Amino acid sequence: MCPLICVTGTQLPNTLQQVMIPVVSNSACDNAYGGVNISITSNMICAGLINQGGKDSCQGDSGGPMVSKNGSLWIQSGVASFGEGCADPKYPGVYSRVSEYQDWIKSYTGSNTPGFVQFNTDIEYSTMTTTTNTTATTTTNTTATATSNSNFRSVPKLLLFNLSLIPFSLFPAS
């Protein structure tokens, strides 16, 4: 096994790169990595073009975000972790699943609670549900509380960006 930075003889680009690739089910990803004795857990999410290859996160991308767009809001669903080579048709990229760490994230974000993307761990296609809960309380002579829940399904592809070149926030703009 080799981390994402294992490619040799490849010149790094001077401009920001992005790629649109589909989420791969955890069961298909686990099957792919079974031959190299790596287990894919519920703390992981995979993306790539199985049996096709050619697009993936790669050298220097570890720690970068896997994001999807919901309207004008970018939502981070993963953090680039590892892969077997780069863009190999047999091995999708593996990312840390951000939603599995939401309790820990919330414990550090306090009252600015971010929304999280929930992925079914055993899907065959890129289906996801996003739930964003926001509560705002204003106190003057009265207290007003507004809560909104939004869900969407069937986002076919995710974008992967290199965080070192763009600002990114887990919090929606106010």
C-alpha positions in Angstrom: 0.0 0.0 0.0 1.1 3.5 -0.8 -0.2 6.9 0.5 -1.4 9.4 -2.0 2.1 10.9 -2.3 3.6 7.8 -3.8 3.7 8.8 -7.4 7.2 9.3 -8.7 8.3 11.1 -11.9 5.2 13.3 -12.0 5.6 17.0 -12.2 3.3 18.9 -9.9 1.1 21.6 -11.6 1.5 25.3 -10.7 -2.3 25.9 -10.8 -5.1 24.7 -8.6 -6.6 21.4 -9.8 -10.0 20.0 -9.3 -11.7 16.8 -10.3 -15.3 15.5 -10.4 -15.6 11.9 -9.5 -18.4 9.8 -8.1 -18.7 8.4 -4.6 -18.0 4.6 -4.5 -20.0 2.4 -2.1 -18.0 1.2 1.0 -18.7 -2.4 0.1 -17.2 -1.9 -3.5 -14.3 0.0 -2.0 -13.7 -2.7 0.6 -13.8 -5.4 -2.1 -11.2 -3.4 -4.1 -8.8 -3.0 -1.1 -9.3 -6.5 0.2 -6.5 -7.7 -2.1 -4.0 -5.5 -0.3 -5.4 -6.3 3.2 -7.0 -2.9 3.9 -10.5 -2.7 5.5 -12.7 0.2 4.6 -14.7 1.2 7.7 -17.7 3.5 8.3 -15.2 6.3 9.2 -14.2 6.3 5.5 -15.7 7.3 2.2 -14.4 6.4 -1.2 -14.5 8.1 -4.6 -13.2 7.3 -8.0 -13.8 5.7 -11.4 -13.6 2.0 -10.7 -12.7 0.0 -13.8 -11.9 3.3 -15.6 -9.4 5.3 -13.5 -7.7 8.4 -14.8 -9.1 10.8 -12.2 -8.3 10.9 -8.5 -6.8 12.9 -5.7 -3.0 12.2 -5.7 0.4 13.4 -4.7 0.2 16.4 -2.3 -3.6 16.2 -1.9 -3.7 14.4 1.5 -5.6 16.5 3.9 -7.5 18.3 1.1 -11.3 18.4 1.1 -13.9 16.3 -0.7 -16.8 18.7 -1.2 -20.2 18.9 -2.8 -22.3 21.9 -3.7 -25.8 22.4 -2.4 -27.1 25.6 -4.1 -24.5 28.2 -3.3 -23.2 26.4 -0.3 -20.1 24.1 -0.5 -20.3 21.2 2.0 -17.2 19.2 3.0 -17.9 15.5 3.3 -14.4 14.0 3.3 -10.7 14.7 3.9 -8.2 13.0 1.4 -6.5 10.2 3.3 -4.9 7.5 1.1 -5.0 5.4 -2.0 -3.2 2.7 -3.9 -1.3 4.7 -6.4 -3.1 7.5 -8.2 -6.1 7.2 -10.4 -5.7 3.4 -10.6 -8.9 1.8 -12.1 -8.8 -0.9 -9.4 -8.6 1.4 -6.3 -10.7 4.4 -5.6 -9.3 7.2 -3.3 -10.1 6.9 0.4 -11.2 9.9 2.5 -12.0 10.4 6.1 -15.8 10.7 6.4 -16.4 14.1 8.1 -19.9 13.2 9.3 -18.4 10.4 11.5 -16.5 13.1 13.4 -19.4 15.6 13.8 -19.7 15.2 17.6 -16.0 16.0 18.0 -16.3 18.9 15.5 -19.3 20.3 17.3 -17.5 20.1 20.6 -14.9 22.6 19.2 -17.3 24.8 17.2 -19.6 25.8 20.0 -22.6 27.7 19.0 -21.6 27.9 15.3 -22.8 24.3 14.6 -22.1 23.3 11.0 -24.3 21.1 8.8 -23.2 17.6 8.0 -23.6 15.3 5.0 -24.7 11.8 5.8 -23.8 9.1 3.2 -25.2 5.6 3.2 -22.2 3.4 3.6 -23.4 0.7 1.2 -24.7 2.5 -1.8 -24.0 1.7 -5.4 -24.4 5.3 -6.7 -23.7 8.8 -5.4 -26.7 9.3 -3.1 -26.5 11.4 -0.1 -28.6 13.3 2.4 -27.7 16.6 3.8 -29.3 17.8 6.9 -28.6 21.4 8.1 -30.1 22.5 11.3 -29.8 26.2 12.2 -31.3 27.8 15.2 -31.1 31.6 15.7 -32.3 33.3 18.9 -32.6 37.1 19.2 -33.5 38.6 22.5 -34.8 42.1 22.8 -38.2 42.1 24.6 -39.1 38.8 22.9 -37.2 35.7 21.8 -37.5 34.5 18.2 -36.3 31.1 17.2 -36.0 30.0 13.6 -35.1 26.4 12.6 -34.6 25.1 9.1 -34.0 21.6 7.9 -33.0 21.0 4.3 -32.5 17.6 2.6 -31.4 16.7 -1.0 -30.6 13.5 -2.8 -28.9 12.2 -5.8 -25.8 14.4 -6.1 -23.9 12.4 -8.8 -20.4 13.7 -8.4 -18.3 15.5 -5.9 -15.5 17.9 -6.4 -12.1 17.5 -4.8 -10.1 20.7 -4.2 -6.6 21.3 -2.9 -7.1 23.2 0.4 -3.7 24.8 0.3 -4.8 27.2 -2.5 -8.4 28.1 -1.5 -10.1 29.2 1.7 -12.7 26.9 3.0 -15.1 26.9 5.9 -17.4 24.3 7.4 -19.8 27.1 8.4 -22.4 28.6 6.1 -22.1 32.3 5.4 -24.3 34.4 7.6 
